[in-house]
Amino acid sequence: ALASVKTQAIASSRERILACDSSKFGVDSFIRFATIEDFTHIVTDDGTPEPTIDTIEDHGPTVTIA
């Protein structure tokens, strides 16, 4: 149910920003509500490896390290 609400929120948003720390990248999850391409911008911490940032940006979103 929660994943469905998140999916609908992403679909109806003009700008889609994901804020997550570096521990979230490269981890499999039981539920998926979006893909990297669904976001316009990703904000993460400085623990995110440069190759991961490059891959994210290759798929569309801009990345900000905060």
C-alpha positions in Angstrom: 0.0 0.0 0.0 2.7 2.5 0.9 4.7 1.7 -2.3 1.6 2.3 -4.3 1.1 5.8 -2.7 4.8 6.6 -3.4 4.5 5.4 -7.0 1.4 7.6 -7.5 3.2 10.6 -5.9 6.1 10.2 -8.3 3.9 9.9 -11.3 2.0 13.1 -10.5 5.0 15.2 -9.6 6.7 17.8 -11.8 10.0 17.5 -10.0 11.1 14.3 -8.2 13.8 14.6 -5.7 15.2 11.6 -3.8 17.2 12.2 -0.5 19.1 9.1 0.7 22.4 8.3 2.3 25.1 6.3 0.6 24.1 3.0 2.3 21.0 2.8 0.1 22.9 2.3 -3.2 23.7 -1.2 -4.4 21.2 -2.8 -1.9 18.4 -5.0 -3.0 15.0 -4.2 -1.5 11.9 -6.2 -1.1 9.7 -3.4 -2.5 10.5 -1.1 -5.4 8.4 2.0 -6.0 10.6 3.8 -8.5 13.8 3.5 -10.6 16.7 6.0 -10.8 15.3 7.3 -14.1 12.0 8.3 -12.3 13.9 11.1 -10.3 15.1 14.5 -11.5 17.5 15.0 -8.7 19.2 12.9 -6.0 20.7 14.3 -2.8 23.1 12.0 -1.0 26.1 12.1 1.3 29.9 12.1 0.5 30.1 8.4 1.2 28.6 7.6 -2.2 31.4 6.4 -4.6 32.2 8.5 -7.6 31.4 5.5 -10.0 27.9 5.3 -8.4 27.3 9.0 -8.9 28.5 8.8 -12.5 26.1 5.9 -13.2 23.2 7.8 -11.6 23.9 10.8 -13.7 24.2 8.7 -16.8 20.5 7.7 -16.2 19.3 11.3 -16.0 19.1 12.7 -12.5 21.6 15.3 -11.2 23.4 14.4 -8.0 24.1 16.8 -5.1 26.4 15.8 -2.3 25.1 17.4 1.0 
